[in-house]
């Protein structure tokens, strides 16, 4: 995440539009949330059971349906 933050800050500081795609908000530091985009098509976007308790699920990108069985162990609800 340090490298991602450095790259976002560098590019954004030079006036570039810097979106972060396909990342779950619980895995990204809060200061990078404004750069995160919901980019997965509705028909292939899922949320895990843990996500149903999350306060930011509506703005989170979720996961590709194929990631239901294989995903980060660090996905957790934000309260």
Secondary structure, DSSP 8 states (H G I E B T S, - for coil): -HHHHHHHHHHHTTT----EES--GGGS-GGGGGGEE--S-GGGEE--GGGGG-TTGGGS--EEGGGSSS--TT-----
